[in-house]
Amino acid sequence: MNTNEVSDTAFSTKQIVNSLHFSPGEKDVLNVILLEDQSYTLEEAREQLKSFLNKEVI
């Protein structure tokens, strides 16, 4: 399996939160922002995290 195949693989929220790809703090945020019934690639999870963390605080 090459790198492109891994990045295109979709994972459940639980798999992403239990992975070693994110820090404990990032996992806490991902656990809140990712929907339980959807699958995400690692890139999609990173984009969701980045988008959430860059939102303006009111």
C-alpha positions in Angstrom: 0.0 0.0 0.0 1.5 3.3 -1.0 1.1 6.7 0.8 -1.7 7.9 -1.5 -3.8 4.8 -0.6 -3.5 5.5 3.1 -4.4 9.1 2.8 -7.5 8.2 0.8 -8.7 5.6 3.3 -11.7 6.8 5.4 -11.8 6.1 9.1 -14.6 6.3 11.7 -14.4 9.1 14.3 -13.5 6.5 16.9 -10.6 5.2 14.8 -9.3 8.8 14.2 -9.5 9.7 17.9 -7.7 6.5 18.9 -4.9 7.0 16.3 -1.4 8.2 16.9 -1.7 11.0 14.2 -3.1 13.6 16.6 -2.1 15.0 20.0 -4.4 14.4 23.0 -5.7 18.0 22.7 -6.4 17.6 19.0 -8.2 14.3 19.8 -10.5 16.1 22.3 -11.5 18.6 19.7 -12.0 16.0 17.0 -14.1 13.9 19.3 -16.5 16.9 19.5 -16.5 18.2 15.9 -16.5 15.0 13.9 -19.9 13.2 13.5 -20.1 9.7 14.9 -21.9 8.2 11.9 -19.5 9.6 9.2 -16.1 8.5 8.0 -13.2 10.8 7.3 -9.9 10.6 5.7 -7.0 11.8 7.8 -6.8 14.9 5.5 -10.5 15.7 6.1 -10.0 15.3 9.8 -7.0 17.7 9.7 -9.0 20.2 7.7 -12.0 20.0 10.1 -9.6 20.6 13.0 -7.9 23.5 11.3 -11.2 25.1 10.4 -12.5 24.8 13.9 -9.3 26.1 15.5 -9.1 29.1 13.1 -12.7 30.3 13.9 -13.0 33.7 15.3 -13.9 33.8 19.0 -16.8 36.1 19.7 
